[in-house]
């Protein structure tokens, strides 16, 4: 059986390269995915514990349960996306639904009635965050699959992903830094969070629609490919974990690093408030972590062309580990040096974002060679589920860490003095925990091997 190849529409290619319009439209999708991916991880735990008064242990469950559900749903969405692609030649329908549903549900997540008490607030956030996370997957899963179908060129895929990650970094910088700033300008508290959600949702909706109409509609796949049963296709992604070694190892590395960065992001607001003594310092910390990607991304792309994606992935991970270990010094005292250390971590973080996504299309092609058919949507569903699990576990792990070190929750407007153990726990949770997770991922990455290690780069 031969592998079905995407049919490229010539209008979006210029001299063998993707046109700037298609690259820009594809990258725009990351404004939506990046906004939802980063802002809840950055402020949702803090919203639960310091605005709604939800205890840290219960807040950890509210954050993680919707993501656990998505781990099961994402492979199904990938299957449905594959079936749609094989039958109609497009992945647009699911992406359109996600583009409209996610912004609305995101607003509702931050519209919890404070007067109902912590229990009502926790239940409200649980329901709407679950629905929002599912809507996010409707867009994200087919969106990831597009990278394999837009181009088959090894270096063009790196270019495509590099631009996407640069836009993602800008989106994370603006939304991750601007979201909390907008919250504060609006007066903070419950009303401030609602204003933040409305503003961010409008931006996400416009960006995702741009990606749908500017990139997804330009990708034409074979509409006559065989379509098996829904159950058999649902199993495809899990089967790839077993049968395709490159995909299996890449997923393991990616989920460990997603967990590491999610722990760090969840701890940023706590570090700013309780270690640095300034709630607004979150904006500077976020800019220091994400901002370097805007400058370093072209350098990572050039490094990849010369040395390959795998070496770039290893180097960027090592840089991240060194920087986060240095941040452990915050347990003994804070200062402006924290911004510099976080900036160095941002250099590594940029590479840790671009290289696994640029390597994923090759892993999907490895799977197609092994299995005899293209199942990019199913693999993208597994990939998104893995990322979802990592991002969900990050805030939950940090909250459990706080609970074990004596952190005291409070409602909006009520100041609470934290014990020294909690302050130390915040500093170490922000630094050492992410470093250890990335070190484990590096051990797994040593075993990674695809055709890249031949002469393909």
C-alpha positions in Angstrom: 0.0 0.0 0.0 1.4 3.4 -0.9 1.3 6.4 1.3 -1.2 9.1 0.2 0.6 12.4 -0.5 -0.9 15.8 0.0 -1.7 17.5 -3.3 -0.2 21.0 -3.1 -2.1 23.9 -4.8 0.5 25.7 -6.8 -1.0 29.2 -6.0 0.6 29.2 -2.5 4.2 28.2 -3.6 6.8 30.6 -5.0 10.0 29.1 -6.4 9.6 25.9 -4.4 8.9 27.9 -1.2 5.7 28.6 0.6 4.4 32.1 -0.1 4.7 34.7 2.6 0.9 34.9 2.7 0.4 31.3 3.6 3.3 31.3 6.1 1.8 34.4 7.8 -1.7 32.9 7.9 -0.4 29.6 9.3 1.6 31.4 11.9 -1.4 33.6 12.9 -3.1 30.5 14.3 -0.6 30.5 17.1 -2.0 33.7 18.4 -5.1 31.8 19.3 -3.5 28.6 20.5 -0.7 30.5 22.3 -3.2 32.8 24.0 -5.2 29.9 25.4 -2.2 27.8 26.0 -0.4 30.4 28.2 -2.9 32.6 29.9 -4.8 30.0 31.9 -1.5 28.4 32.9 -0.3 31.8 34.0 -3.3 33.2 35.9 -6.0 30.5 36.4 -4.5 29.0 39.5 -3.9 32.4 40.9 -7.5 33.4 40.0 -8.8 30.4 41.9 -6.8 30.8 45.0 -6.5 34.6 45.3 -9.8 35.8 43.8 -12.3 33.0 44.4 -10.7 31.8 47.6 -10.4 28.2 46.5 -8.0 26.1 48.5 -4.8 25.2 46.7 -5.6 21.4 46.8 -9.1 21.8 45.3 -7.8 24.4 42.8 -5.3 21.8 41.5 -8.2 19.5 40.7 -10.1 22.2 39.0 -7.1 22.9 36.8 -6.2 19.4 35.9 -9.6 17.5 35.5 -10.5 19.3 32.2 -7.1 18.6 30.8 -7.3 14.9 31.7 -10.6 14.8 29.8 -8.9 16.3 26.8 -6.2 13.7 26.8 -8.9 11.2 26.0 -10.8 13.6 23.6 -7.8 14.8 21.5 -7.1 11.5 19.7 -10.8 11.3 18.8 -10.7 14.8 17.4 -7.6 13.8 15.4 -9.5 10.8 14.0 -12.5 12.9 13.0 -10.1 15.4 11.4 -8.5 12.6 9.4 -11.9 11.3 8.3 -13.0 14.7 7.2 -9.7 15.3 5.3 -9.9 11.9 3.5 -13.5 12.4 2.5 -13.6 16.1 1.6 -10.0 17.1 1.2 -10.0 19.7 4.0 -9.6 20.1 7.8 -11.5 23.4 7.9 -14.8 22.4 9.5 -13.5 21.5 12.9 -11.1 24.4 12.9 -14.0 26.8 12.3 -16.0 25.4 15.2 -13.1 25.8 17.5 -12.4 29.4 16.2 -15.8 30.6 17.4 -16.4 28.3 20.4 -13.1 28.8 22.2 -13.3 32.6 22.7 -16.8 32.5 24.1 -16.0 29.7 26.5 -12.8 31.4 27.5 -14.8 34.4 28.6 -17.2 32.3 30.6 -14.3 30.6 32.4 -13.4 33.9 34.0 -17.0 35.0 34.7 -17.4 32.9 37.9 -19.8 34.4 40.5 -17.6 35.5 43.4 -20.7 35.9 45.7 -21.4 32.2 45.5 -18.4 31.3 47.5 -15.3 29.1 46.8 -17.4 26.0 46.1 -19.6 27.6 43.4 -16.6 29.3 41.9 -14.6 26.1 41.7 -17.5 24.3 40.0 -18.1 27.1 37.6 -14.5 27.2 36.4 -14.3 23.4 36.2 -17.3 23.2 33.8 -16.4 26.1 31.5 -12.6 25.4 31.5 -13.4 21.8 30.4 -15.6 23.1 27.5 -13.0 25.7 26.6 -10.2 23.1 26.5 -12.3 20.9 24.3 -13.0 23.8 21.9 -9.3 24.6 21.8 -8.6 21.0 20.7 -11.1 21.3 17.8 -8.8 23.9 16.3 -5.4 22.8 17.6 -5.4 19.2 16.5 -6.1 19.7 12.8 -3.9 22.9 12.9 -0.8 20.8 13.9 -1.5 18.4 11.1 -1.3 21.2 8.5 2.4 21.5 8.9 3.0 18.1 7.3 0.5 18.8 4.5 1.6 22.4 3.5 5.0 21.3 2.4 7.2 18.2 2.1 10.5 20.1 2.1 12.7 19.4 5.2 14.0 23.0 5.6 10.7 24.7 4.5 9.1 22.9 7.4 11.6 24.4 9.8 11.0 27.8 8.2 7.3 27.4 8.5 7.5 26.4 12.2 10.2 29.0 13.0 7.9 31.8 11.8 5.0 30.2 13.6 7.0 30.0 16.9 8.2 33.6 16.5 4.6 34.7 16.2 3.7 32.4 19.1 6.4 34.1 21.1 5.0 37.5 20.2 1.5 36.3 21.1 2.6 34.9 24.4 4.5 38.1 25.2 1.5 40.3 24.4 -1.2 38.1 25.8 0.8 36.7 28.7 2.1 40.1 29.7 -0.8 42.2 28.5 -3.5 40.0 29.9 -2.5 40.5 33.5 -1.8 44.1 32.8 -5.3 44.6 31.4 -6.7 42.8 34.4 -4.9 45.3 36.7 -5.9 48.3 34.7 -9.5 47.2 34.9 -9.2 47.3 38.7 -8.2 43.7 39.4 -10.4 41.2 41.2 -13.3 39.4 39.4 -14.2 42.3 37.2 -10.6 42.7 36.1 -10.3 39.0 35.1 -13.6 39.3 33.0 -12.3 42.3 31.1 -9.0 40.5 30.5 -10.9 37.5 29.1 -13.1 39.6 26.8 -10.1 41.5 25.3 -8.0 38.4 24.8 -10.8 36.4 23.3 -11.5 38.9 20.6 -7.8 38.7 19.5 -7.8 34.9 19.5 -11.0 34.7 17.4 -9.6 37.0 14.7 -6.3 35.2 14.5 -7.7 31.7 14.3 -10.1 32.7 11.5 -7.1 34.1 9.6 -5.4 30.7 9.9 -8.5 28.9 8.7 -9.1 31.0 5.6 -5.5 31.9 4.8 -3.8 28.5 5.3 -6.1 25.6 6.0 -8.2 26.3 2.9 -5.0 26.3 0.8 -4.1 22.8 1.8 -5.7 20.2 -0.4 -5.4 16.5 0.6 -6.5 13.4 -1.3 -10.3 13.1 -0.8 -10.3 9.5 -2.2 -8.2 7.9 0.5 -9.7 4.8 2.3 -11.5 5.6 5.5 -11.8 2.8 8.1 -14.1 2.6 11.1 -14.0 5.4 13.7 -12.8 3.0 16.3 -10.0 1.6 14.2 -8.8 5.1 13.3 -9.0 6.2 16.9 -6.6 3.4 17.7 -4.2 4.7 15.0 -2.5 7.3 17.1 -2.0 4.9 20.0 -0.7 2.3 17.6 1.9 4.9 16.4 3.2 5.2 19.9 3.9 1.5 19.9 5.1 1.0 16.4 6.9 4.2 15.5 10.0 4.7 17.7 10.8 8.3 16.6 7.2 9.4 17.3 7.1 7.7 20.7 10.4 9.2 21.9 9.5 12.7 20.5 6.2 12.6 22.4 7.9 11.6 25.6 10.4 14.4 25.4 7.8 16.9 24.4 5.4 16.1 27.3 8.2 16.3 29.8 9.3 19.7 28.5 5.7 20.9 28.3 5.3 19.9 32.0 8.5 21.7 32.9 7.5 25.0 31.2 4.0 24.7 32.6 5.3 24.4 36.2 7.5 27.5 35.6 4.6 29.5 34.1 2.3 28.6 36.9 4.9 29.7 39.5 5.7 33.0 37.8 2.8 35.0 39.4 3.6 33.6 42.8 7.3 34.4 42.4 6.5 37.9 41.4 4.0 38.5 44.3 5.6 36.6 47.2 9.4 36.4 46.4 9.9 39.6 44.4 7.3 41.5 46.4 5.5 43.0 43.4 2.5 41.5 41.8 3.1 43.5 38.6 6.5 41.9 38.2 4.8 39.1 36.3 4.8 41.2 33.2 8.6 41.6 33.3 9.1 38.0 34.0 7.0 36.9 31.2 8.7 39.3 28.8 12.1 38.0 29.9 11.1 34.4 29.2 9.3 34.8 25.9 10.9 37.9 24.5 14.2 36.3 23.5 12.4 34.1 21.0 11.7 37.1 18.8 15.5 37.7 18.4 16.9 34.2 18.7 14.5 32.3 16.4 16.4 33.2 13.1 19.6 32.0 14.8 18.0 28.7 15.8 16.8 28.3 12.2 20.3 28.9 10.9 21.8 26.5 13.4 19.3 23.9 12.3 20.2 24.3 8.6 23.9 23.8 9.5 23.8 21.2 12.3 20.3 19.6 12.1 17.2 19.9 14.2 18.2 17.3 16.8 21.4 19.0 17.8 19.5 22.3 18.1 17.0 20.7 20.3 19.6 19.3 22.6 21.5 22.6 22.8 18.4 24.6 23.6 17.4 22.2 26.3 20.8 22.4 27.9 20.6 26.2 28.0 17.2 26.0 29.7 18.5 23.6 32.3 21.5 25.8 33.2 19.3 29.0 33.5 16.7 27.4 35.6 19.2 25.8 38.0 20.7 29.3 38.5 17.2 30.6 39.3 17.3 28.4 42.4 19.3 31.2 44.1 16.0 33.1 44.4 15.3 30.9 47.5 18.0 33.0 49.2 17.1 36.4 47.9 15.6 38.2 44.9 16.9 41.0 42.6 17.0 42.3 39.1 19.3 39.4 38.2 16.2 37.2 38.1 15.1 38.8 34.9 18.5 38.0 33.3 18.3 34.4 34.3 14.8 34.1 33.1 15.9 35.7 29.8 18.6 33.0 29.4 16.0 30.4 30.0 13.9 32.1 27.3 16.7 31.5 24.7 16.5 27.7 25.5 12.7 27.9 25.6 12.5 29.2 22.1 14.5 26.2 20.7 12.4 23.8 22.8 9.3 25.2 21.1 10.5 25.2 17.5 12.5 22.0 17.2 10.0 19.4 18.3 7.3 20.8 16.1 9.7 21.0 13.2 10.7 17.4 13.8 7.1 16.1 14.1 6.4 16.0 10.3 9.4 13.7 9.9 8.1 11.5 12.6 4.7 11.4 10.9 6.4 10.4 7.7 8.3 7.7 9.5 5.0 6.4 10.7 3.5 6.5 7.2 6.5 4.5 5.9 6.0 1.9 8.6 2.2 1.7 8.6 1.7 2.2 4.8 -0.8 5.1 5.1 -0.9 8.7 6.2 -2.6 9.3 9.6 -1.3 12.8 10.5 -4.5 13.8 12.2 -4.5 10.8 14.6 -0.8 11.5 15.5 -1.5 15.2 15.9 -4.3 14.2 18.3 -1.9 12.2 20.4 0.6 15.0 20.2 -2.0 17.6 21.4 -3.1 15.2 24.2 0.5 14.9 25.4 0.9 18.6 25.4 -2.4 19.1 27.1 -1.4 16.6 29.8 1.9 18.4 30.4 0.3 21.9 30.5 -2.4 20.6 32.8 -0.1 18.9 35.2 2.2 21.9 35.5 -0.2 24.2 37.5 -1.5 21.2 39.4 2.0 20.1 40.4 2.9 23.6 41.4 -0.3 24.0 43.5 0.3 20.7 45.2 3.9 21.8 45.9 2.4 25.0 47.5 0.0 23.0 49.6 2.9 20.8 50.9 4.9 23.8 51.9 2.2 25.6 53.9 0.9 28.2 51.4 -2.2 30.1 52.7 -4.9 30.9 50.1 -7.0 34.1 50.3 -9.8 36.0 48.7 -9.3 39.1 46.6 -8.4 42.2 48.7 -7.3 40.2 51.8 -3.5 40.2 52.4 -2.0 37.1 53.9 1.5 36.6 55.3 3.1 33.5 53.9 5.4 31.3 56.0 9.1 31.1 55.1 8.6 27.5 53.9 6.1 28.6 51.3 8.3 31.4 50.0 11.2 28.9 49.6 8.8 26.4 48.0 7.7 29.0 45.4 11.3 29.8 44.5 12.4 26.1 44.2 9.2 25.1 42.4 9.8 27.8 39.8 13.4 26.7 39.2 14.6 23.3 40.3 11.4 21.4 39.3 11.5 22.5 35.6 15.3 21.9 35.5 14.9 18.3 36.7 12.2 17.5 34.2 14.2 18.9 31.2 17.2 16.9 32.3 15.1 13.7 32.3 13.9 14.7 28.8 17.5 15.0 27.6 18.2 11.5 28.7 15.3 10.3 26.5 16.3 12.5 23.6 19.7 10.8 23.5 17.9 7.7 22.1 16.1 9.6 19.4 16.9 8.7 15.8 15.2 9.3 12.5 16.4 9.9 9.0 17.7 13.3 10.1 20.8 11.5 11.5 21.6 10.5 7.9 22.4 13.3 5.5 19.0 14.8 5.2 20.0 18.1 6.8 
